[in-house]
Amino acid sequence: MENKLNRPAIRQSEEYAQWQRLLNEIAELVGLTLVAYDANEYLLSASLPNPICGAIQQTKDGIRLCEADCGSMLSQSAKGGPLRIFKCHAHLYSFAVPIYREGNICFVLLGGRVFQNYQDFSSFSRQAPKYKLHDYVFVDWENTLKFQEGQYFERTARLIQSIVNSVTYESPLTQKIRNHASQLDTLYELSGLISLETSQEKAFRLILEALGVLFEIQEAAILLGSDEESNYQVAAVMGNQLAPRPYLSTSVGEMLRTLRQGQWHFIDETYHLLKMGYPEEVHSVLSFPICFGKDLASILQIFNVSMPGEGHQLLQTFCRHLGVSLENLQLKQELRDQVAVLSAVDDFVSTASAEASLRDLCQRILAKIAEVFQSEKGSILLLEESGQALVVKAITGINEKIVERLRIKPGEGIAGEVFESGRSLLVRDLEKEMSPQGNRRSRYQTGSFMSVPLRSGQHKIGVLNLADRVNRESFQKRDLRRLEALAGHVTATLEKAESSRRTEDLKKISITDGLTDLFNRRFFQERLTEEIERAKRHGHSVSLIMLDIDDFKNYNDTYGHLVGDEALKMVASLIRKSVRTIDLVSRYGGEEFAVILPITEVAATCSVAERIRSSVAGQFFPDQAFQFAVKVTVSMGIASYPAEAENLQELIGNADKALYLAKVGGKNKVAVFDRNKRVRPQSGS
């Protein structure tokens, strides 16, 4: 249905045919609809039209609403004014902008027509039926369900305005339009390729190579911001002019201020160029800002070249779009960095859960971090318990024997200073930044390293160091931020491991006899209660051996308590070696021991007891001179649940009664409690 928005222009100029080609290419490159109208608001062309709009305009209500939104914006822009961004009744975002040539409006662009998020599409889908669009998912319509975040959409709209204006600026001839269109086509294909690169360094090299071909540039560079606001690091170079110079100062003259305003800058004054750090061979510098949003992120510089004004405008426009591509690339890299960090953290957690010493844990953590940062050398230093010095707990790239006795006091050396201050340190070039003699330590291949404190709040536990990247490049701020993020997880992992170790130690102390390292009486009673309950549920037996060392008081009085303690440890060891893994051995008190045998009948228990008895009887024990020449024997009593006891108290009491019988029966014996016979001897001398 004909309406204000689709009335065709009566005639198109031959020159506009070239414009239409350019608009088609731009629409394809940025993925947005571009509709052009002449100054009288008649349709000239539609590039990459959105089918949603065409479908809505098939109804009278749809035409009315579209004319109220897009038609109104078209009329306003046809009268002049700035870029207008608006949201229409269908929840699509669009822009309207007049395009000028020699001060007059030559045509008006309506563009965009995309949803900014899924919520907008969802809102449209709910009202679609009133336009008789019942199949409103549009699964077969290309370019319909495109989403562009608001800030990115506005940047793209302004970029399109800038591109088209750069072509009209002092370029009325058709041939110039063709040339610009060809260069734009190449440059924006390049923008797409940049987003596919895997690193910023590769993207920079691609940009310089392409500019060299398109503009016949021989010498150029891309600079990145450094820690000092007025200094920029040379990130990529084409030609040899800046090869030996890693940093340049941009604080001279108006350069930095102009670039931060988003404008290109040209300088050819020898004094200023030399002061900024350029070699004598550089006679002029043409600089273009590459911004992330409003922030100056990097600078494209071209040396010793004169370029027409439209070339400046074209490159400035390209650099604006380049900023979006590079920012996306950086975000992708940061995402990859985060994935690597999360992977490392996951490894830390799994490593910490394993039974490993603190030194082994630190070594595993360091190996993972060195892998993430592609570093050949690294170390973890922890504060010793006395708090007097940092000691090396893990190292890679250096023989550990060299540093095993190294102790660094807080405040001494680089690691000591980082620990003491609690502030991270990034050194890109050791010779220039830290060594007054410019003498790099021979054990390092590069002069770049990072050192970060390991701390939790104000509690400091050590320092993490990395040096010598595999690719021999310097560490950057981004690397330091990642390492600082990992350092927090390293600290948490080490503290958790230490806390777990202490918890396990305390738990072990609470259930273990300190002398014999057997379970203590309290834990024995807990476990015996559990085993009786388990036996009750599953209908099987649990047996108990009560064991006492014969005449141990006389042995203790004769040879002394130290020798007595040694005898107790020996008996404990012999019992442990004589039972199964599932059996539980405990020191019941004094010279008395107890053994719980789950799922074991009396006959099998007697065999175990006899093995213990004969093992002790066949062993020589120490005398007061710790000469192993004394014989010691043990007596044992056995009882079983449920055959000979109904509960825990009865089981222990009956095993104790059997033990008493073994004692009065001559010692060095095994006796079994029997309900009928009460107690019966089983074996022994």
C-alpha positions in Angstrom: 0.0 0.0 0.0 1.4 3.4 -1.0 2.2 5.8 1.8 4.5 8.7 2.6 7.4 6.3 3.3 7.4 4.4 0.0 6.6 7.2 -2.6 9.3 6.7 -5.2 11.2 9.7 -6.5 10.4 10.7 -10.1 14.0 10.8 -11.2 17.4 9.7 -9.8 20.6 11.4 -11.0 23.4 9.5 -12.5 25.6 10.5 -9.5 23.0 9.0 -7.1 23.5 5.6 -8.7 27.1 5.8 -7.3 25.7 6.8 -3.9 23.3 3.9 -3.9 26.2 1.5 -4.5 28.0 3.0 -1.5 24.9 2.8 0.7 24.4 -0.8 -0.2 28.0 -1.6 0.8 27.7 0.2 4.1 24.4 -1.5 4.9 25.9 -4.9 4.2 29.0 -4.1 6.3 27.2 -2.8 9.4 24.1 -5.1 9.0 21.5 -2.2 9.2 18.7 -1.0 7.0 19.5 2.2 5.1 16.7 4.0 3.3 17.5 7.2 1.4 15.0 10.0 0.6 15.5 13.2 -1.4 15.0 16.6 0.1 11.3 16.5 -0.8 10.9 13.3 1.2 10.5 11.0 -1.9 12.1 7.5 -1.7 15.4 7.1 -3.6 16.6 3.7 -2.5 16.3 1.1 0.3 19.4 -1.0 1.3 18.9 -4.2 3.3 15.2 -3.4 4.0 13.7 -4.9 7.2 10.7 -7.2 6.3 8.9 -6.3 9.5 8.4 -2.7 8.3 7.1 -3.8 4.9 4.7 -6.3 6.6 3.3 -3.7 9.0 2.7 -1.2 6.2 0.3 -3.7 4.6 -2.4 -2.5 7.0 -4.0 0.9 7.4 -3.2 1.1 11.1 0.3 0.1 10.4 0.8 2.8 7.8 -0.7 5.4 10.2 1.7 4.4 13.0 4.7 4.2 10.7 4.0 7.7 9.2 3.6 9.1 12.8 7.1 7.7 13.8 9.4 7.3 10.8 7.5 9.8 8.7 7.7 12.5 11.3 11.4 12.0 11.8 11.9 12.1 8.0 10.2 15.4 7.8 12.2 16.9 10.7 15.5 15.7 9.2 14.6 17.0 5.8 14.6 20.5 7.4 18.1 19.9 8.8 19.4 19.4 12.3 21.5 16.7 14.1 21.3 12.9 14.1 18.1 11.7 15.6 17.7 8.3 17.3 14.2 7.0 18.1 12.2 4.0 19.0 9.1 3.3 16.9 5.8 1.8 17.8 7.1 -1.7 16.7 9.9 -1.3 19.3 12.5 -1.0 16.5 15.4 1.4 17.0 16.1 3.7 14.0 18.0 6.9 13.2 17.3 9.8 10.9 20.0 12.2 9.6 20.3 14.8 6.8 23.3 14.4 4.4 24.8 17.7 3.3 26.9 18.8 0.3 28.2 22.3 -0.1 25.8 23.4 2.7 22.6 22.0 1.2 20.7 18.8 2.0 21.2 16.4 -0.8 19.3 13.5 0.8 18.0 12.1 4.1 18.9 8.7 5.6 16.6 6.6 7.7 18.5 3.7 9.1 18.7 1.0 11.7 15.3 -0.7 12.3 16.7 -3.3 14.8 15.7 -4.5 18.2 18.1 -3.6 21.0 17.3 -6.6 23.1 15.1 -9.6 23.4 12.6 -7.7 25.6 11.9 -5.3 22.7 11.3 -8.2 20.3 9.0 -9.9 22.9 7.0 -6.7 23.2 6.6 -6.5 19.5 5.6 -10.1 19.2 2.7 -9.6 21.6 1.3 -6.8 19.4 2.1 -8.4 16.1 -1.3 -10.1 15.6 -3.0 -6.7 15.3 -1.0 -6.2 12.1 -2.2 -9.6 11.0 1.3 -10.9 11.5 0.3 -14.2 13.1 3.5 -16.0 12.2 5.5 -13.3 13.9 8.6 -15.4 14.7 9.9 -14.7 11.1 12.1 -17.7 11.1 12.4 -17.4 7.3 13.1 -13.7 7.2 16.8 -12.8 7.1 18.1 -9.7 8.9 14.9 -9.4 10.9 15.8 -10.6 14.3 19.0 -8.6 14.7 19.9 -7.1 18.1 22.2 -4.2 18.7 23.0 -2.8 22.2 22.1 0.9 22.5 25.5 2.4 22.9 26.9 0.4 20.0 23.8 1.3 17.8 24.4 5.0 18.4 28.1 4.7 17.6 27.3 2.8 14.3 24.7 5.5 13.4 27.2 8.3 13.9 29.8 6.3 12.0 27.5 5.9 9.0 26.8 9.7 9.1 30.6 10.4 9.3 31.3 8.0 6.4 28.8 9.5 4.1 29.7 13.1 5.0 33.4 12.3 4.5 32.5 11.3 0.9 30.5 14.4 0.2 33.1 16.7 1.8 34.8 18.5 -1.1 34.2 15.4 -3.3 31.4 16.1 -5.7 32.8 14.1 -8.6 31.7 10.6 -9.4 35.2 9.3 -9.7 36.0 10.4 -6.2 32.9 8.7 -4.9 34.1 5.5 -6.6 37.5 5.8 -5.1 36.2 6.4 -1.6 33.7 3.6 -2.0 36.5 1.2 -3.0 38.7 2.3 -0.1 35.7 2.1 2.3 34.9 -1.3 1.1 38.4 -2.5 1.8 38.7 -0.8 5.1 35.4 -2.2 6.5 36.1 -5.6 5.3 39.3 -5.2 7.2 37.3 -4.2 10.3 35.4 -7.5 10.0 38.7 -9.4 9.8 40.1 -7.6 12.9 37.3 -9.0 15.0 38.3 -12.5 14.0 42.0 -12.0 15.1 43.1 -13.9 18.2 45.3 -11.1 19.6 45.6 -7.3 19.6 49.2 -7.6 18.3 48.0 -9.5 15.2 45.2 -7.0 14.6 47.7 -4.1 14.7 50.0 -5.8 12.2 47.0 -6.4 9.9 45.9 -2.7 10.1 49.3 -1.4 9.2 49.8 -3.7 6.3 46.4 -2.8 4.8 47.0 0.9 5.2 50.3 0.6 3.6 48.7 -1.0 0.5 45.7 1.4 0.3 47.5 4.7 0.9 51.0 3.8 -0.1 52.3 4.4 3.4 55.9 3.3 4.1 56.4 4.2 7.8 53.7 3.9 10.4 53.1 2.8 14.0 50.3 2.1 16.5 50.9 3.3 20.1 49.2 2.1 23.3 48.8 4.0 26.5 51.3 3.2 29.4 51.2 3.7 33.1 52.4 7.3 32.6 49.5 9.3 31.1 51.7 11.2 28.6 53.8 8.2 27.5 52.7 5.8 24.9 54.2 2.4 24.2 55.0 1.4 20.6 52.8 -1.7 20.0 53.3 -2.2 16.3 55.6 -0.7 13.6 55.7 -0.7 9.9 59.2 0.3 8.7 62.3 0.9 10.8 61.8 4.4 12.2 60.7 3.5 15.7 62.1 0.0 16.0 64.6 0.9 18.8 62.2 3.1 20.7 59.7 1.3 23.0 58.1 4.5 24.4 57.2 8.0 23.0 56.1 11.1 24.8 52.9 12.7 23.5 52.9 15.5 26.1 54.5 18.1 23.7 52.4 20.7 22.0 48.7 20.2 21.3 48.9 16.5 20.2 47.4 14.7 23.2 44.6 17.3 23.7 43.6 17.3 20.0 43.6 13.5 19.9 41.4 13.2 23.1 38.9 15.5 21.3 38.6 12.8 18.6 40.5 14.8 16.0 43.5 14.0 13.9 46.7 15.9 14.5 49.7 16.8 12.3 53.1 18.0 13.4 56.2 18.7 11.3 58.3 20.9 13.7 61.7 19.2 14.2 62.2 20.5 17.7 59.0 19.1 19.0 59.5 15.8 17.2 62.9 15.3 18.7 61.6 16.3 22.2 58.9 13.7 21.9 61.4 11.0 21.2 61.2 10.6 17.4 64.5 9.9 15.5 65.9 12.6 13.2 64.7 10.6 10.1 61.0 11.5 11.1 60.1 14.8 9.6 56.4 14.8 10.1 53.8 12.8 12.1 50.1 12.4 11.2 48.2 11.0 14.2 44.7 9.6 14.4 42.9 8.7 17.7 41.5 5.2 18.2 39.0 5.5 21.1 37.1 3.1 23.3 34.0 5.1 23.9 35.3 8.6 24.9 38.7 7.3 26.1 41.8 7.5 24.0 42.9 3.9 23.8 45.6 4.0 21.1 47.0 6.2 18.4 47.7 5.5 14.7 50.7 7.4 13.5 51.9 7.9 9.9 55.4 9.3 9.2 56.8 11.4 6.5 53.8 11.5 4.2 51.5 14.2 2.8 47.8 13.2 2.4 44.9 15.1 0.9 42.2 16.4 3.3 39.6 13.8 2.3 42.2 11.2 3.1 42.5 12.6 6.6 38.7 12.5 7.0 38.5 9.0 5.6 41.2 7.6 8.0 39.6 9.4 10.9 36.3 7.9 10.1 37.9 4.5 9.8 39.7 4.9 13.1 36.4 5.6 14.8 35.0 2.4 13.6 38.3 0.7 14.3 37.9 1.6 17.9 34.7 -0.4 18.1 36.3 -3.4 16.5 39.4 -3.3 18.7 37.3 -2.8 21.8 35.3 -5.9 20.8 38.6 -7.7 20.3 39.8 -6.6 23.7 36.5 -7.7 25.3 36.9 -11.1 23.6 40.5 -11.3 24.9 39.4 -10.3 28.4 36.7 -13.0 28.2 39.4 -15.6 27.2 41.5 -14.3 30.0 38.6 -14.8 32.5 38.0 -18.3 31.2 41.7 -19.0 31.7 41.6 -17.6 35.2 38.4 -19.5 36.1 40.1 -22.7 34.7 43.1 -22.0 36.9 40.9 -21.4 39.9 39.0 -24.7 39.2 42.4 -26.4 39.2 43.3 -24.8 42.4 40.2 -26.0 44.1 40.6 -29.6 42.8 44.3 -29.5 43.8 43.6 -28.2 47.2 41.1 -31.1 47.8 43.8 -33.6 47.1 46.0 -34.9 50.0 49.2 -33.0 49.3 51.9 -31.2 51.3 51.9 -27.4 51.3 55.0 -27.5 49.1 53.4 -29.8 46.6 50.2 -27.7 46.5 52.2 -24.5 45.9 54.2 -26.3 43.1 51.0 -27.4 41.3 49.4 -23.9 41.6 52.6 -22.2 40.3 52.7 -24.7 37.3 49.1 -23.8 36.4 49.8 -20.0 36.6 53.0 -20.3 34.6 50.9 -22.1 31.9 48.2 -19.4 31.9 50.7 -16.6 31.5 53.1 -18.6 29.3 56.0 -17.8 31.7 59.2 -19.8 31.9 60.1 -18.6 35.4 58.1 -18.1 38.6 58.1 -18.6 42.3 55.8 -18.6 45.3 57.3 -17.4 48.6 55.4 -17.8 51.9 56.0 -16.2 55.3 57.4 -18.7 57.7 55.5 -19.3 61.0 58.0 -17.2 63.0 57.1 -14.2 60.7 60.8 -13.4 60.3 61.4 -14.3 56.6 59.9 -15.4 53.3 60.9 -18.8 52.1 60.5 -20.4 48.7 57.7 -23.0 48.6 57.6 -23.4 44.8 59.8 -22.5 41.9 59.9 -23.1 38.2 62.6 -22.3 35.6 65.4 -22.3 38.2 67.0 -25.2 40.0 65.3 -25.5 43.4 68.6 -26.5 45.0 69.8 -22.9 44.4 67.0 -21.3 46.5 66.1 -24.0 49.0 68.0 -22.2 51.8 67.0 -18.7 50.6 65.3 -16.6 53.3 64.1 -13.1 52.4 63.3 -10.6 55.2 60.1 -8.5 54.6 61.3 -5.2 53.0 64.4 -6.7 51.5 64.8 -7.1 47.7 61.9 -6.9 45.2 59.8 -9.7 46.8 60.4 -8.4 50.3 59.3 -4.9 49.3 56.2 -6.2 47.5 55.3 -8.2 50.6 56.0 -5.4 53.0 54.1 -2.7 51.0 51.2 -5.0 49.9 51.4 -3.4 46.5 51.9 -5.2 43.2 54.9 -4.5 40.9 55.0 -4.6 37.1 58.3 -4.1 35.4 58.4 -4.0 31.6 62.1 -3.4 31.3 64.4 -4.1 34.3 67.4 -2.3 32.8 65.5 1.0 32.4 63.1 1.0 35.2 64.9 -0.5 38.2 68.7 -1.2 37.6 70.8 2.0 37.9 73.7 0.2 36.3 71.5 -1.1 33.5 72.7 -4.6 34.2 70.1 -7.3 33.8 70.5 -10.3 36.1 71.9 -13.1 34.0 69.4 -15.8 35.1 66.6 -13.9 33.3 66.1 -13.9 29.5 64.0 -10.7 29.5 63.8 -7.7 31.7 60.0 -7.9 32.4 58.4 -9.5 35.4 55.5 -9.2 37.8 55.4 -9.6 41.6 52.1 -9.5 43.5 51.4 -10.0 47.3 49.4 -12.9 48.5 47.0 -11.5 51.1 43.5 -11.7 52.4 42.5 -8.3 53.6 45.3 -7.0 55.8 46.6 -10.5 56.4 49.7 -11.1 54.2 51.0 -14.7 53.6 53.5 -14.3 50.8 54.4 -13.2 47.3 53.8 -14.6 43.8 56.4 -13.8 41.1 56.4 -14.4 37.3 59.2 -13.6 34.7 60.3 -14.5 31.2 57.4 -14.9 28.8 57.9 -17.6 26.2 57.4 -15.1 23.4 59.9 -12.7 25.0 57.3 -9.9 25.1 56.9 -7.7 28.1 54.1 -8.1 30.7 51.3 -5.5 30.4 48.8 -4.0 32.8 46.2 -6.5 31.7 48.5 -9.3 32.7 49.0 -7.7 36.1 45.3 -7.4 36.7 44.8 -11.1 35.8 47.6 -12.1 38.1 46.2 -10.0 40.9 42.8 -11.7 40.4 44.5 -15.1 40.6 46.6 -14.1 43.6 43.4 -13.7 45.6 42.3 -17.2 44.7 45.8 -18.6 45.4 45.7 -17.0 48.9 42.2 -18.4 49.5 43.3 -21.9 48.3 46.4 -21.9 50.5 44.5 -20.7 53.5 41.8 -23.2 53.0 44.3 -26.0 52.6 46.1 -24.9 55.8 42.8 -24.5 57.6 41.8 -28.0 56.4 45.1 -29.4 57.5 44.8 -27.8 61.0 41.2 -29.0 61.2 42.3 -32.5 60.3 45.1 -32.3 62.9 42.7 -31.1 65.6 40.2 -33.8 64.6 43.0 -36.4 64.7 44.2 -35.2 68.1 40.6 -35.3 69.4 40.2 -39.0 68.4 43.7 -40.3 68.6 45.9 -41.5 71.5 49.0 -39.3 71.5 51.5 -42.1 72.5 50.4 -45.0 70.3 48.7 -43.1 67.5 45.7 -45.5 67.9 42.1 -44.3 68.2 41.2 -43.2 71.8 38.5 -44.6 74.1 36.0 -41.9 73.2 36.2 -42.6 69.5 36.2 -46.3 70.2 32.8 -46.1 72.0 31.3 -43.9 69.2 32.4 -46.4 66.5 31.3 -49.4 68.5 27.8 -47.8 68.9 27.7 -47.3 65.1 28.8 -50.9 64.3 26.2 -52.3 66.7 23.4 -50.2 65.0 24.7 -51.3 61.6 24.7 -55.0 62.7 21.2 -54.6 64.0 20.0 -53.1 60.6 21.7 -55.7 58.4 21.4 -58.7 60.6 25.1 -59.5 60.9 27.6 -59.9 63.8 30.2 -57.5 65.3 32.9 -58.9 67.6 35.1 -57.2 70.2 38.5 -58.1 71.5 39.6 -56.6 74.8 43.4 -57.0 75.3 45.7 -56.3 78.3 49.5 -56.5 78.6 50.4 -59.1 81.3 52.3 -57.8 84.3 52.8 -54.4 82.7 53.1 -52.6 86.0 56.1 -54.8 87.0 57.6 -54.1 83.6 57.1 -50.4 84.0 58.5 -50.4 87.6 61.5 -52.5 86.6 62.6 -50.8 83.4 61.1 -47.3 83.7 58.3 -45.3 82.1 60.2 -44.4 78.9 60.8 -48.1 78.2 57.2 -48.8 79.2 56.0 -46.2 76.6 58.1 -47.9 74.0 56.6 -51.3 74.8 53.1 -49.8 74.5 53.9 -48.4 71.0 55.4 -51.8 70.0 52.3 -53.7 71.1 50.0 -51.2 69.3 52.0 -51.7 66.1 51.8 -55.5 66.4 48.0 -55.3 66.9 47.6 -53.0 63.9 49.6 -55.4 61.7 47.6 -58.4 62.8 44.1 -57.1 61.9 42.2 -56.2 58.7 41.8 -52.7 57.3 38.2 -52.5 58.3 38.9 -53.4 61.9 39.4 -50.6 64.4 42.1 -50.7 67.0 42.1 -48.4 70.0 43.9 -47.8 73.2 41.2 -48.4 75.8 43.3 -47.1 78.8 46.7 -47.7 80.4 48.0 -51.0 79.0 44.6 -52.1 77.8 43.6 -52.2 74.1 40.3 -52.9 72.2 39.7 -54.2 68.7 36.3 -53.9 66.9 35.8 -56.5 64.1 32.7 -55.6 62.0 30.8 -58.4 60.2 32.9 -61.1 62.0 31.7 -64.2 63.9 33.4 -65.5 67.0 35.4 -68.2 65.3 37.1 -65.7 62.9 37.7 -63.3 65.8 39.5 -66.1 67.7 41.8 -66.5 64.8 42.7 -62.8 64.8 43.2 -62.8 68.5 45.5 -65.8 68.4 47.5 -64.1 65.6 47.9 -61.0 67.9 48.9 -63.1 70.9 51.5 -65.2 69.1 52.9 -62.1 67.4 53.4 -60.3 70.8 54.8 -63.5 72.4 57.3 -63.9 69.7 58.7 -60.3 70.0 61.6 -59.1 72.2 60.9 -55.9 74.1 63.5 -53.3 75.4 65.0 -53.3 78.9 66.3 -50.2 80.8 69.3 -50.1 78.4 67.0 -50.3 75.4 68.4 -53.7 74.6 65.7 -55.8 73.1 65.9 -58.9 75.3 62.7 -59.0 77.4 59.6 -61.1 76.7 56.1 -59.7 77.1 52.7 -61.4 76.7 49.1 -60.3 76.4 45.8 -61.8 77.5 42.5 -61.2 75.5 38.8 -61.6 76.0 36.3 -62.0 73.1 32.5 -61.2 73.0 30.2 -60.9 70.0 26.9 -59.1 69.3 24.1 -60.2 69.1 25.0 -63.8 70.0 26.6 -62.9 73.4 25.3 -59.4 74.1 22.2 -57.2 73.5 23.8 -53.8 73.7 27.1 -51.9 73.9 27.4 -52.1 77.7 26.9 -55.8 77.7 29.3 -56.4 74.8 32.1 -54.5 76.5 31.3 -56.1 79.9 31.2 -59.6 78.5 34.5 -59.1 76.6 36.0 -57.8 79.9 34.8 -60.9 81.7 36.4 -63.1 79.2 39.6 -61.1 79.5 39.5 -61.6 83.3 39.2 -65.4 82.8 42.3 -65.3 80.5 44.2 -63.5 83.2 43.2 -65.9 86.1 43.7 -68.8 83.8 47.5 -68.2 83.5 47.8 -65.2 81.2 49.1 -65.2 77.6 45.7 -66.6 76.7 42.5 -65.9 74.7 39.1 -66.5 76.3 35.6 -66.3 74.7 32.4 -65.2 76.6 29.7 -67.8 76.2 26.1 -67.2 77.6 25.7 -70.8 78.6 29.2 -71.5 80.0 29.6 -67.8 80.8 33.3 -67.8 79.9 35.4 -70.5 78.1 39.1 -70.6 77.4 40.0 -70.6 73.8 43.8 -70.6 73.3 47.2 -69.7 74.7 50.0 -71.3 76.7 
